């Protein structure tokens, strides 16, 4: 059972923390800790008792030993870009910010690996690999500021997920501090390793509930020699979905296969215009990469399939600058929608590709029935949709309609054999839907794992499920 630490105990906590860290890396004043009270999730916040800025594995270990002995909840945090409330503090908790763990420790070209600290941004990892002709594929929408520790904790995806997979596919090993303060290294640089249970899979995606990453060993790939970007325009979302099915069935696995609906198109054009047709019901962003001859052939085939499936227009980028401009339309989707209303609630569901058109139509009808503004975009190639509610958290009646609408989305997603989250995680925002999504027995197995690694329930308590 967690023993909550009251504000009255702040002096005692500060004194105990000062025995572990320098005073200038312990934050207790309200104006200093308020920014750590929330993450990127709308309408979720809680002020921690204190914030600590750890710099080394030894400091993290000592902090966890102290927390375990005193039963103080610890919330690990990077840049706070999460969209499921995974790094929102709990009552009486101390936030451990890891953003100062920001070093690239090794780039091993012989083994195509990179070893980094958890506070390194995803963009920095991509750029360092790119500078030597290599590729780190995972590219979450927040990659310019999201940290790799959070990516691993949430098994983040991205636009290149269809072809290249998600974060877990590029994690070969890591150093992790357990709730007891013990430090363990899991994994290695070997391409093949089947010795014992795959503990990597236990910790990746555990949302900071089982341990804190302090070093991460990543796999890199050779950088593709060529890339070509296309944009297809549609008068019907069903035609865009049919195009996706036709491309996959051909079979071609593009690097990127993304879509925007009409509302999102118009928000992007208002925010950062790139020349998208405002009257279109959907646009499909397609990208092929690899050997130049293969890329040229795939681009030609995808354009032909798009036209066959009803595309009104297919644009093929002629330069790298034009490719970046088209790709920026998709990456601008969330910030563009976020400008429209005081509160932006970005959801995250995934359905089988065969269910895409029906699910998007369901979401559009849902918005009309509940009198809500909803823009939908996402990774159409892997069935990952981001219905985004444009609302106002101060309007209790409207927020109630949003809650009812999202419950319907969850029920419909499960009915279509989908999942409640494809990349954002469960956190606080979706924990009540987890049993419906995965089943009660699976949740109990997860609880047992949590109790095994964290018997005192101090590490990110209350996230994903209650123990």
KOLGU-564837 format. One record per residue (C-alpha): y, z, x negated. Coordinates in Angstrom, 1 decimal. Each point is the difference from the previous one (the first is absolute). Layout:
BEGIN
+--------+--------+--------+
!      Y !      Z !      X !
+--------+--------+--------+
!      Y !      Z !      X !
...
+--------+--------+--------+
! end
This chain:
BEGIN
+--------+--------+--------+
!      Y !      Z !      X !
+--------+--------+--------+
!    0.0 !    0.0 !    0.0 !
!    3.5 !   -0.9 !   -1.3 !
!    2.3 !    3.0 !   -0.4 !
!    3.5 !   -1.5 !    0.7 !
!    2.7 !    0.9 !   -2.4 !
!    3.2 !    1.1 !    1.8 !
!    3.5 !   -0.7 !   -1.3 !
!    0.4 !    3.7 !   -0.6 !
!   -2.6 !   -0.3 !   -2.8 !
!    2.0 !   -2.7 !   -1.7 !
!    1.2 !    2.3 !   -2.9 !
!   -3.5 !    1.0 !   -0.8 !
!   -1.3 !   -3.6 !    0.1 !
!    2.9 !   -1.2 !   -2.2 !
!   -0.9 !    2.7 !   -2.5 !
!   -3.6 !   -0.9 !    0.0 !
!    0.8 !   -3.7 !   -0.4 !
!    2.4 !    0.7 !   -2.8 !
!   -3.0 !    1.3 !   -2.0 !
!   -1.5 !   -3.5 !    0.2 !
!    3.0 !   -2.4 !   -0.1 !
!    3.5 !    0.0 !   -1.4 !
!    2.5 !    1.2 !    2.6 !
!    1.8 !   -3.4 !    0.1 !
!   -3.2 !   -1.5 !    1.4 !
!   -0.3 !    2.4 !    2.9 !
!    2.1 !   -0.8 !    3.1 !
!    0.6 !    2.6 !    2.6 !
!    3.5 !   -0.7 !    1.4 !
!    0.1 !   -1.6 !    3.4 !
!    2.1 !   -3.0 !   -1.1 !
!   -2.5 !   -0.7 !   -2.8 !
!   -3.2 !    0.3 !    2.0 !
!    1.1 !   -1.8 !    3.2 !
!   -0.7 !   -3.5 !   -1.4 !
!   -3.6 !    1.2 !   -0.5 !
!   -0.4 !    1.1 !    3.6 !
!   -1.0 !   -3.5 !    1.3 !
!   -1.5 !   -3.3 !   -1.2 !
!    0.4 !   -3.5 !    1.5 !
!   -1.6 !    1.0 !    3.3 !
!    2.4 !    0.3 !    3.0 !
!    0.5 !    3.2 !    1.8 !
!   -2.1 !    2.2 !   -2.3 !
!    1.5 !    2.6 !   -2.3 !
!   -0.4 !    3.6 !   -1.2 !
!    1.9 !    1.8 !   -2.7 !
!   -2.1 !    1.4 !   -2.9 !
!    0.6 !    3.4 !   -1.6 !
!    0.5 !   -1.6 !   -3.4 !
!   -0.4 !   -3.2 !   -2.0 !
!   -1.5 !   -0.2 !   -3.5 !
!    0.4 !   -2.9 !   -2.4 !
!   -3.1 !   -0.1 !   -2.1 !
!   -0.1 !   -2.0 !   -3.2 !
!   -3.5 !    0.5 !   -1.5 !
!   -3.6 !    0.3 !    1.1 !
!    0.1 !    3.6 !   -1.5 !
!    2.9 !    0.9 !    2.3 !
!   -1.8 !   -1.4 !    3.1 !
!   -3.1 !    1.9 !   -1.0 !
!    1.9 !    3.3 !   -0.3 !
!    1.9 !   -0.6 !    3.2 !
!   -3.3 !   -0.6 !    1.9 !
!   -1.6 !    3.1 !   -1.5 !
!    3.0 !    2.0 !    1.2 !
!   -0.1 !   -1.6 !    3.4 !
!   -3.7 !    0.6 !    0.4 !
!    0.4 !    3.7 !   -0.9 !
!    3.0 !    0.6 !    2.3 !
!   -1.3 !   -2.3 !    2.8 !
!    3.3 !   -2.0 !   -0.2 !
!   -0.2 !   -3.5 !    1.5 !
!    0.8 !   -2.8 !   -2.4 !
!    1.2 !   -3.4 !    1.1 !
!   -0.2 !   -2.7 !   -2.7 !
!    2.8 !   -2.6 !    0.2 !
!    1.2 !   -3.2 !   -1.8 !
!    2.8 !   -2.1 !    1.4 !
!   -0.5 !    1.1 !    3.6 !
!   -0.5 !   -3.5 !    1.4 !
!   -3.1 !    0.9 !    2.1 !
!   -0.1 !   -1.1 !    3.6 !
!   -2.5 !    2.5 !    1.5 !
!    1.6 !    3.3 !   -0.9 !
!   -2.4 !    0.6 !   -2.8 !
!    2.5 !    1.7 !   -2.3 !
!    2.0 !    1.9 !    2.7 !
!   -0.1 !    3.7 !   -1.0 !
!   -2.0 !    2.5 !    2.0 !
!    1.2 !    3.6 !    0.9 !
!    0.6 !    2.1 !   -3.1 !
!   -0.9 !   -2.8 !   -2.4 !
!    1.2 !   -0.9 !   -3.4 !
!    0.5 !   -3.7 !   -0.7 !
!   -1.2 !   -1.2 !   -3.4 !
!    2.0 !   -3.1 !   -0.9 !
!   -1.7 !   -2.3 !   -2.5 !
!    2.7 !   -2.7 !   -0.4 !
!    0.6 !    1.2 !   -3.6 !
!   -3.5 !   -1.1 !   -0.9 !
!    1.3 !   -3.5 !   -0.6 !
!   -1.5 !   -1.2 !   -3.3 !
!   -2.3 !   -3.0 !   -0.6 !
!   -2.4 !    1.6 !   -2.5 !
!   -2.0 !   -3.1 !   -1.0 !
!   -0.3 !   -3.7 !    0.7 !
!   -3.4 !   -1.1 !   -1.3 !
!   -0.2 !   -3.8 !   -0.1 !
!   -3.5 !    0.0 !   -1.5 !
!   -1.3 !    1.8 !    3.1 !
!    2.6 !   -1.2 !    2.5 !
!    1.0 !    3.5 !    0.9 !
!    3.2 !    2.1 !    0.3 !
!    0.2 !    3.8 !   -0.1 !
!    2.9 !    1.5 !    1.7 !
!    1.4 !    3.3 !    1.3 !
!    0.3 !    0.5 !    3.8 !
!    3.8 !   -0.4 !    0.2 !
!    0.1 !   -3.5 !   -1.3 !
!    1.2 !   -2.4 !    2.7 !
!   -2.2 !   -2.8 !    1.2 !
!    2.7 !   -2.5 !   -0.9 !
!    0.1 !    1.3 !   -3.6 !
!   -3.8 !   -0.4 !   -0.4 !
!    0.2 !   -3.6 !    1.4 !
!    2.8 !   -0.9 !   -2.4 !
!   -1.6 !    1.5 !   -3.1 !
!   -3.2 !   -1.9 !    0.8 !
!    1.9 !   -3.2 !    0.8 !
!    1.8 !    0.1 !   -3.3 !
!   -3.2 !   -0.4 !   -1.9 !
!   -1.5 !   -2.6 !    2.3 !
!   -2.0 !    2.4 !    2.2 !
!    0.0 !    0.9 !    3.7 !
!   -0.1 !    3.3 !    1.8 !
!   -0.6 !   -1.3 !    3.5 !
!    0.7 !    2.8 !    2.5 !
!    3.5 !   -0.4 !    1.4 !
!    0.9 !    2.4 !    2.8 !
!    3.3 !   -0.8 !    1.7 !
!    1.7 !    2.9 !   -1.7 !
!   -1.3 !   -0.9 !   -3.4 !
!    3.5 !    0.1 !   -1.6 !
!    0.1 !    3.8 !    0.6 !
!   -3.5 !    1.1 !    1.0 !
!   -2.0 !    1.8 !   -2.8 !
!   -3.5 !   -0.8 !   -1.1 !
!   -1.1 !    3.6 !    0.7 !
!    0.9 !   -0.4 !    3.6 !
!   -1.6 !   -3.5 !    0.1 !
!   -3.3 !    1.5 !   -1.2 !
!    0.2 !    3.0 !    2.3 !
!    0.5 !   -2.3 !    3.0 !
!   -2.0 !   -3.0 !   -1.2 !
!    3.0 !   -2.2 !    0.6 !
!   -0.2 !   -3.7 !    0.9 !
!    2.5 !   -2.8 !   -0.2 !
!    0.7 !   -3.6 !    0.6 !
!   -2.6 !   -1.2 !   -2.6 !
!   -2.8 !    2.1 !    1.6 !
!   -1.8 !   -2.8 !    1.7 !
!   -1.0 !   -1.7 !   -3.3 !
!    0.3 !    2.9 !   -2.5 !
!   -0.9 !    3.1 !    2.0 !
!    1.8 !    3.4 !    0.0 !
!    0.8 !    2.8 !   -2.4 !
!   -3.6 !    1.3 !   -0.2 !
!   -1.2 !   -3.3 !   -1.3 !
!    2.2 !    0.5 !   -3.2 !
!   -0.6 !    3.7 !   -0.8 !
!   -2.6 !    0.4 !   -2.7 !
!    0.6 !    3.7 !   -0.6 !
!    2.4 !    2.9 !    0.0 !
!    0.8 !    3.4 !   -1.1 !
!    0.3 !    2.4 !    2.9 !
!    0.9 !    3.7 !    0.4 !
!   -2.1 !    1.7 !    2.6 !
!    1.3 !    2.7 !    2.4 !
!   -1.6 !    2.6 !   -2.4 !
!    2.2 !   -1.3 !   -2.8 !
!   -3.0 !   -1.5 !   -1.8 !
!    0.6 !   -3.4 !   -1.6 !
!   -2.6 !   -2.7 !    0.2 !
!   -0.2 !   -3.7 !   -1.2 !
!   -1.9 !   -2.3 !    2.3 !
!   -0.9 !   -3.6 !   -0.9 !
!    0.4 !   -2.1 !   -3.2 !
!    0.8 !   -3.5 !   -1.2 !
!   -3.5 !   -1.3 !    0.6 !
!   -0.2 !   -2.9 !    2.4 !
!   -3.4 !    1.3 !    1.1 !
!   -0.7 !    3.7 !    0.6 !
!   -2.5 !    1.4 !    2.5 !
!   -0.6 !    3.4 !   -1.6 !
!   -0.1 !    2.5 !    2.9 !
!    2.1 !    0.1 !    3.1 !
!    3.1 !   -2.2 !    0.1 !
!    2.5 !    2.9 !    0.0 !
!    2.9 !   -2.5 !   -0.3 !
!   -0.5 !   -1.0 !    3.6 !
!    0.2 !    3.6 !    1.1 !
!    3.5 !    0.6 !   -1.5 !
!    1.5 !   -3.5 !    0.5 !
!    1.6 !    0.1 !    3.5 !
!   -0.4 !    3.8 !    0.4 !
!    3.8 !    0.3 !    0.6 !
!    0.5 !    2.8 !   -2.4 !
!   -2.4 !    2.4 !    1.7 !
!   -2.6 !    0.2 !   -2.7 !
!    1.8 !   -0.2 !   -3.4 !
!    3.1 !   -1.1 !   -1.8 !
!   -0.1 !   -3.2 !   -2.2 !
!    1.6 !    0.5 !   -3.5 !
!   -1.3 !   -3.2 !   -1.8 !
!   -1.3 !   -3.2 !    1.6 !
!   -2.0 !   -2.8 !   -1.7 !
!    0.6 !   -3.3 !    1.7 !
!   -1.7 !   -3.4 !   -0.2 !
!    2.0 !   -3.1 !   -0.7 !
!   -0.7 !   -3.7 !    0.6 !
!    1.1 !   -3.2 !   -1.8 !
!    3.2 !   -1.3 !    1.5 !
!   -0.5 !   -3.1 !    2.2 !
!    1.2 !   -3.2 !   -1.6 !
!    1.6 !   -1.4 !    3.1 !
!    1.2 !    1.0 !    3.5 !
!    1.2 !   -1.8 !    3.0 !
!    1.7 !    1.4 !    3.1 !
!    0.1 !   -1.4 !    3.5 !
!    1.6 !    1.0 !    3.3 !
!   -1.3 !   -1.2 !    3.3 !
!    2.0 !    0.3 !    3.3 !
!   -1.6 !    0.5 !    3.4 !
!    1.0 !    0.1 !    3.7 !
!   -3.1 !    2.2 !    0.8 !
!   -1.4 !    3.0 !   -1.9 !
!   -3.5 !   -1.2 !    1.0 !
!    0.5 !   -3.2 !   -2.1 !
!    0.9 !    2.1 !   -3.1 !
!   -3.2 !    2.1 !    0.5 !
!   -2.1 !   -3.2 !    0.5 !
!    1.5 !   -1.3 !   -3.3 !
!   -1.2 !    3.2 !   -1.8 !
!   -3.5 !   -0.4 !    1.4 !
!   -0.1 !   -3.7 !   -1.0 !
!    1.1 !    0.7 !   -3.5 !
!   -2.5 !    2.8 !   -0.5 !
!   -2.8 !   -2.1 !    1.5 !
!    0.8 !   -3.0 !   -2.2 !
!   -0.6 !    2.1 !   -2.2 !
!    3.2 !    0.9 !   -1.8 !
!    1.1 !    3.5 !   -1.0 !
!    3.8 !   -0.2 !   -0.6 !
!    1.8 !    2.4 !   -2.1 !
!    2.3 !    0.8 !    2.9 !
!   -0.3 !   -0.6 !    3.8 !
!    2.8 !    1.8 !    1.7 !
!    1.8 !   -0.3 !    3.4 !
!    3.2 !    1.0 !    1.8 !
!    0.5 !    0.0 !    3.8 !
!    3.2 !   -1.2 !    1.7 !
!    1.8 !    3.3 !    0.0 !
!   -0.7 !    0.6 !   -3.7 !
!    1.1 !   -3.6 !   -0.8 !
!    3.3 !    0.6 !    1.6 !
!    0.5 !    3.4 !   -1.6 !
!   -0.7 !   -1.5 !   -3.4 !
!    2.5 !   -2.8 !    0.6 !
!    2.6 !    2.6 !    1.0 !
!   -0.8 !    2.1 !   -3.1 !
!   -0.7 !   -2.4 !   -2.8 !
!    0.0 !   -3.6 !    1.3 !
!   -2.4 !   -2.4 !   -1.6 !
!    0.1 !   -2.7 !    2.6 !
!   -2.8 !    1.0 !    2.3 !
!    0.1 !   -1.7 !    3.4 !
!    1.2 !    2.6 !    2.5 !
!   -1.6 !   -1.7 !    3.0 !
!   -3.5 !    0.1 !   -1.5 !
!   -2.5 !    2.4 !    1.5 !
!   -1.7 !    0.5 !   -3.4 !
!    0.1 !   -1.1 !   -3.6 !
!   -2.9 !    0.1 !   -2.4 !
!    0.6 !    0.5 !   -3.7 !
!   -2.9 !   -1.5 !   -2.1 !
!   -0.4 !    0.1 !   -3.8 !
!   -2.7 !   -1.3 !   -2.3 !
!   -0.3 !    0.9 !   -3.6 !
!   -2.4 !   -0.9 !   -2.9 !
!   -0.7 !   -3.2 !   -1.9 !
!    2.8 !   -2.6 !    0.6 !
!   -2.4 !   -2.6 !    1.4 !
!   -1.7 !    2.5 !    2.3 !
!    3.4 !    1.3 !    1.2 !
!    1.2 !   -3.5 !    0.8 !
!   -3.1 !   -0.8 !    2.0 !
!    0.0 !    3.3 !    1.9 !
!    3.6 !   -0.4 !    0.9 !
!   -0.6 !   -3.5 !    1.3 !
!   -2.9 !    1.2 !    2.1 !
!    1.8 !    3.0 !    1.4 !
!    3.0 !   -2.1 !    1.0 !
!   -2.4 !   -2.5 !    1.7 !
!   -1.9 !    2.8 !    1.9 !
!    3.3 !    1.6 !    1.1 !
!    1.2 !   -3.3 !    1.5 !
!   -3.4 !   -0.5 !    1.6 !
!    0.3 !    3.5 !    1.6 !
!    3.4 !   -0.7 !    1.5 !
!    2.6 !    0.8 !   -2.7 !
!    3.3 !   -1.5 !    0.9 !
!    1.0 !   -0.2 !   -3.6 !
!   -1.5 !    0.7 !   -3.4 !
!    2.3 !    0.6 !   -3.0 !
!   -1.4 !   -0.2 !   -3.5 !
!    2.1 !    1.8 !   -2.6 !
!    1.0 !   -2.5 !   -2.8 !
!    1.2 !    2.6 !   -2.6 !
!   -0.7 !    3.5 !   -1.0 !
!    3.3 !    1.1 !    1.4 !
!   -0.8 !   -1.5 !    3.3 !
!   -3.4 !    1.8 !    0.0 !
!    1.7 !    3.3 !   -0.7 !
!    2.5 !   -0.7 !    2.8 !
!   -2.8 !   -0.6 !    2.6 !
!   -2.0 !    3.0 !   -1.2 !
!    3.1 !    2.2 !    0.3 !
!    0.0 !   -0.7 !    3.7 !
!   -3.2 !    2.0 !    0.4 !
!    1.0 !    2.7 !   -2.4 !
!    3.3 !    0.4 !    1.9 !
!   -1.7 !    0.6 !    3.3 !
!    0.0 !    3.8 !    0.1 !
!    3.5 !    0.5 !   -1.4 !
!    1.3 !   -2.7 !    2.4 !
!   -1.6 !    1.7 !    3.0 !
!    1.2 !    3.4 !   -1.2 !
!    3.6 !   -1.1 !    0.4 !
!   -0.3 !   -0.5 !    3.8 !
!   -0.5 !    3.5 !    1.3 !
!    0.6 !    3.6 !   -1.3 !
!   -3.8 !    0.6 !   -0.2 !
!   -2.6 !   -2.5 !   -1.3 !
!   -3.7 !    0.9 !    0.6 !
!   -2.2 !   -2.3 !   -2.1 !
!   -3.6 !    0.1 !    1.1 !
!   -3.0 !   -1.3 !   -1.8 !
!   -3.2 !   -1.2 !    1.7 !
!   -2.7 !   -2.5 !   -1.0 !
!   -2.3 !   -2.1 !    2.2 !
!   -2.6 !   -2.6 !   -0.8 !
!    1.7 !   -3.4 !   -0.6 !
!   -1.6 !   -1.4 !    3.2 !
!    2.0 !    2.7 !    2.0 !
!    3.4 !   -0.7 !   -1.6 !
!    1.6 !   -2.3 !    2.7 !
!   -1.2 !    2.3 !    2.8 !
!    1.2 !    3.1 !   -1.7 !
!    3.5 !   -1.4 !   -0.7 !
!    0.2 !   -1.2 !    3.7 !
!   -1.0 !    3.5 !    1.1 !
!    2.8 !    1.6 !   -2.2 !
!    2.6 !   -2.4 !    1.4 !
!   -1.0 !    0.7 !    3.6 !
!   -0.1 !    3.7 !   -0.8 !
!    3.6 !   -0.1 !   -1.1 !
!    1.0 !   -1.6 !    3.3 !
!   -2.0 !    2.5 !    2.1 !
!    1.5 !    3.0 !   -1.8 !
!    3.5 !   -1.5 !   -0.3 !
!   -0.1 !    0.3 !   -3.8 !
!    1.2 !   -2.3 !   -2.8 !
!   -2.9 !   -0.8 !   -2.2 !
!   -0.1 !   -2.4 !   -2.9 !
!   -3.4 !   -0.9 !   -1.5 !
!   -0.7 !   -1.3 !   -3.5 !
!   -2.8 !    0.4 !   -2.5 !
!   -2.9 !   -1.3 !   -2.0 !
!   -1.5 !   -2.5 !    2.4 !
!   -2.6 !   -1.1 !   -2.6 !
!   -1.7 !    3.4 !    0.1 !
!    0.8 !    1.1 !    3.5 !
!    2.5 !    2.6 !   -0.9 !
!    2.9 !    0.3 !    2.5 !
!    3.2 !    2.0 !   -0.2 !
!    1.4 !    0.4 !    3.6 !
!    3.4 !    1.6 !   -0.6 !
!    1.8 !    1.9 !    2.7 !
!    3.8 !   -0.1 !   -0.1 !
!    1.1 !    3.2 !    1.7 !
!    2.0 !    3.3 !   -0.2 !
!   -1.7 !    3.2 !   -0.8 !
!    2.8 !    1.9 !    1.8 !
!   -0.9 !   -1.7 !    3.2 !
!   -2.9 !    2.2 !    1.2 !
!   -0.9 !   -2.2 !    3.0 !
!   -0.2 !   -3.1 !   -2.1 !
!   -2.0 !    1.7 !   -2.8 !
!   -2.5 !    1.1 !    2.7 !
!   -0.4 !   -3.7 !    1.0 !
!   -0.5 !   -0.8 !   -3.7 !
!   -2.8 !    2.6 !   -0.1 !
!   -1.6 !   -1.4 !    3.1 !
!    0.2 !   -3.5 !   -1.4 !
!   -1.6 !    1.0 !   -3.3 !
!   -2.8 !    1.7 !    1.7 !
!   -0.7 !   -3.2 !    1.9 !
!    0.1 !   -1.9 !   -3.3 !
!   -2.5 !    2.4 !   -1.6 !
!   -2.4 !   -0.3 !    3.0 !
!    0.2 !   -3.8 !    0.0 !
!   -0.5 !   -0.2 !   -3.7 !
!   -3.1 !    2.2 !    0.1 !
!   -1.2 !   -2.1 !    3.0 !
!    0.3 !   -3.1 !   -2.1 !
!   -2.0 !    1.6 !   -2.8 !
!    3.1 !    0.6 !   -2.2 !
!    1.4 !    2.9 !   -1.9 !
!    3.0 !    2.2 !    0.5 !
!    1.3 !   -0.6 !   -3.5 !
!   -0.6 !   -2.8 !   -2.5 !
!    2.3 !    1.3 !   -2.8 !
!    2.5 !    2.7 !    0.9 !
!   -2.6 !    2.8 !    0.4 !
!   -0.5 !    2.7 !    2.7 !
!    2.2 !    2.9 !   -1.2 !
!    1.7 !    1.8 !    2.8 !
!    1.0 !   -3.0 !    2.1 !
!   -3.6 !   -1.1 !    0.9 !
!   -2.2 !    3.1 !   -0.5 !
!   -0.5 !    0.5 !    3.8 !
!   -1.4 !   -3.6 !    0.2 !
!   -2.4 !    0.3 !   -2.9 !
!   -3.1 !    1.3 !    2.1 !
!    0.6 !   -2.8 !    2.4 !
!    0.0 !   -2.5 !   -2.8 !
!   -2.8 !    1.1 !   -2.3 !
!   -2.0 !    2.4 !    2.2 !
!   -0.4 !    3.8 !    0.0 !
!   -2.9 !    0.2 !   -2.5 !
!    2.0 !   -2.0 !   -2.6 !
!    2.9 !    2.4 !    0.4 !
!   -2.3 !    2.9 !   -0.5 !
!   -1.4 !   -1.5 !   -3.2 !
!    3.6 !   -0.4 !   -1.2 !
!    0.7 !    3.7 !    0.9 !
!   -3.0 !    1.1 !   -2.0 !
!    1.2 !   -2.0 !   -3.1 !
!    3.4 !    1.6 !    0.4 !
!   -1.5 !    3.5 !    0.1 !
!   -2.2 !   -0.7 !   -3.0 !
!    2.9 !   -1.1 !   -2.2 !
!    2.7 !    2.2 !    1.5 !
!   -1.6 !    3.1 !    1.5 !
!    3.3 !    1.8 !    0.3 !
!    1.6 !   -3.0 !    1.7 !
!    3.1 !   -0.1 !   -2.1 !
!    0.3 !   -3.7 !   -0.9 !
!    2.0 !   -2.0 !    2.6 !
!   -1.4 !    2.1 !    2.9 !
!    0.0 !   -1.4 !    3.5 !
!    0.0 !   -3.7 !   -1.0 !
!   -2.6 !   -2.4 !    1.4 !
!   -1.7 !    2.8 !    1.9 !
!    0.0 !    3.8 !    0.5 !
!   -2.7 !    2.1 !   -1.8 !
+--------+--------+--------+
! end
